[in-house]
């Protein structure tokens, strides 16, 4: 029984949470959350990993129910029993990990669960036309009959949005929509958001990129430790103020200057590395204790080249470690030579989400805990140390990894790889999808490693990150290294020009084809 | 007002974790109590050892199957493989009889032949699955047909019988034992204990769970995924050989009907025991309990008149489905 609000007025909330609390077992994760989404407004929800953003969004869209408190859709009680009920009411959540059936076509996905029919049969023609129309509206050029497994990540996201629009979404909730997009793809998304806003859709999105929050949102809500800290018009808040509100303290310089001088010893020398289909003729050297950046557009072959180097993919080329030629045919051989790769895909390739912290931590260095039986005590000690060293926050030591926030999963992944005692580390997208406070911890850690003489390659699509962290930056484009910038030349502009092929290469045809 | 939503908390909820651990044990205890109430002979020494000895064959295979399934695989060929190995062992011993005489030498030769055949058969399955990258289901469906057909061919559609004199010499392998406990039971116990230790206390067991959980993550963590997978099939093949060695003296023959449906009984025992069919989590002791549950059901039906023994399969089926329902994750759908 709730008191009914008066008639809906313009500017009034379309979807509103009030005094929402949520607990998982004995652990309370949301405290008195108050947030309202208005028609024709873009609302940004920001906060560190584990601040409660995901839980809030899941309560809005019926994936979770509040332990107490109210959800109202246009003034009426709307505690959705499940996500289908929410979608039927026009409230759609687009997950960070897409909910698409990979083996079905785009068109079949868009209409999944509400297929158009003519008599007892599917009306494929109508569905195809409608899908094409939706995709057109999104300026997305995939064919309605393409299989989802064959299309690119940004296209998958467009298909997700098309699916939501096909359901006449009046409240669109997006969990980090730009995390998997390049800048150009993000632009397309922003244009779309503008149009949806003009159509009167209420939009909520989360992002760790404060510049885009600043750019496209009308209001911003900051969460910290399960509580709403502030909701203000975006115009009244600077990016620095947002960051500070999220973290709850002042942030010092994200990228400290190099503290230890760089030696001359060459730790890794790569000549003519070929990874068929992805990279050709990749050559570079990495000095001991150096942080080398590897920049480029998504799809430039950075990840594949490095995976080839550590034996995760077939590759040819000459590799020297500490001046001695080596052959690396498997990750195990690379690891035995002190070379390890930390994947960008922590959920798909980095961690076993259904297993515990301890088993994940020691998986890569399990040989060191074998005598010949597993040394459980040693493993427990290693976990205690990792939790301390990397400030991993977990509900309990026995928790499954899937129950940790993204930032804490990332810290455990770093801890896992470092437990192998490497001397050369390749870190792929060290801070993807994690909050600013954790980012700072990871940057600090990379600096400490370099000071200890570990040589590091950082692959990153975030230019400030790669510039701030690295001593030198290599730029890749279409599978080749097209340039190197260091010192004063290490600017975003220079890197972008190289990455887009605007200079440093004969081949000047435009990228967009 | 706000109490009902609590049940939907994700994976961390403890109460039914306990059910997952205790479920098979409770079921086993219930069966024992029911059996004891229905027939006074149920708990007799003779009946208990009979059930254990009959369960030992499937039990030994189920221990190997636990590793295969934990690592995300499956082996449908073990029943046919057992029949083929039994036929081969009989033919080798019969052929060697004139040369070596009826003594220990022939028996040892037969044992070695069975073990080597088991290793080889397991290796072939593993090789096709890991190196040739063919689905385990398809590979072992294929080898299942091949071994069944081979043993029929070797027996020329009939039965391969062990030489009568050898049969007597071999009988102690099934009927003999130590301190009144027969060899199949002792072997089953030893295999189960070693299996439990390997699963729980060695890197190999941990790698199996990691591979079954997500083989890409395992590969990125420097685990030699192909080799570990291959080893699970080789180990299972070896254990099929071990089980066959004790099965041959029981009947002294092999035919197309030998080992029929063993693969399904072994897989069922593993699943009843709480190992996840899609891999990532396995427990050897659970499989042992699963085998005992299946064995006791058949035994109880034979001892009592209340239910026809012909319904054995139906009751086993119900138990399997119930076990999976009880072990299911709390949240439906995802």
Contacts between the chains, C-beta under 8 A, distances in Angstrom:
chain1	res1	chain2	res2	distance
A	23	B	6	7.6
A	23	B	9	8.0
A	24	B	9	4.5
A	24	B	10	6.7
A	24	B	12	6.8
A	25	B	6	7.9
A	25	B	9	5.2
A	25	B	12	6.3
A	25	B	13	6.5
A	64	B	8	6.9
A	65	B	5	4.1
A	65	B	8	6.8
A	66	B	2	7.6
A	66	B	5	7.2
A	67	B	2	5.4
A	67	B	5	6.0
A	67	B	6	7.2
A	68	B	1	7.7
A	68	B	2	4.5
A	312	B	219	7.1
A	312	B	220	6.8
A	330	B	222	7.6
A	330	B	224	7.0
A	331	B	219	7.0
A	331	B	220	6.7
A	331	B	221	7.6
A	331	B	222	4.3
A	332	B	222	4.5
A	332	B	223	7.9
A	332	B	224	6.2
A	334	B	222	7.8
A	335	B	222	4.7
A	340	B	222	8.0
A	341	B	220	7.5
A	343	B	220	5.4
A	348	B	214	7.7
A	348	B	216	6.3
A	348	B	217	7.6
A	349	B	216	5.1
A	349	B	217	5.8
A	349	B	220	4.6
A	350	B	217	6.4
A	350	B	220	6.6
A	351	B	217	6.3
A	352	B	210	5.9
A	352	B	213	4.6
A	352	B	214	5.5
A	352	B	217	5.4
A	352	B	280	7.8
A	353	B	214	7.8
A	354	B	11	7.8
A	354	B	213	5.7
A	354	B	280	6.0
A	354	B	281	7.8
A	355	B	209	7.1
A	355	B	210	7.3
A	355	B	213	5.9
A	355	B	280	7.6
A	359	B	206	6.5
A	359	B	209	7.6
A	359	B	210	7.4
A	363	B	206	7.3
A	363	B	210	5.7
A	363	B	217	7.9
A	363	B	218	7.4
A	363	B	221	4.6
A	363	B	223	7.1
A	364	B	221	4.1
A	364	B	222	5.4
A	364	B	223	8.0
A	366	B	203	4.6
A	366	B	206	6.1
A	366	B	207	7.4
A	367	B	203	6.7
A	369	B	203	7.8
A	370	B	202	7.2
A	370	B	203	4.9
A	372	B	202	6.7
A	373	B	197	7.6
A	373	B	201	4.5
A	373	B	202	6.1
A	374	B	201	5.3
A	374	B	202	6.2
A	374	B	203	6.5
A	374	B	206	6.8
A	395	B	12	6.9
A	399	B	12	6.4
A	400	B	11	5.5
A	400	B	12	6.9
A	402	B	10	7.8
A	402	B	11	6.7
A	403	B	10	6.6
A	403	B	11	6.5
A	403	B	12	5.8
A	416	B	221	7.5
A	420	B	222	7.7
